[in-house]
Amino acid sequence: MDQVIQIKVTDRDKKVHTLEVPTDMGLNMMEVCKSYELPVEGTCGGMALCASCHMYVLSDHDLPEASEDEENMLDQAFFVKSNSRLGCQIKIHENLDGLEVELAPVSPENS
């Protein structure tokens, strides 16, 4: 039986979206947000070469350490916090049930 988890995403207007996400499709958070038509661009296609899927992890989930590529990209991003991650680098699996993230602002008027 395919497992479905719930993830909460707070958009840039502070609206919380509860998403039902399958764990057997090899998705990442950028792809999940795009599939629900949330405003995440993923310009580089999930290669950690841009920061258009920058988000903040709000829940206390045990995520893998950020790769050097992800850290380098976040060093160039705006509005970086200690809980910043690139959505394309957060791979969906069953241990992420209840994950809560917030989309990072893209410009000063959204911060």
Order of alpha helices (4+ residues) and beta strands (2+ residues): beta-beta-alpha-beta-alpha-beta-beta
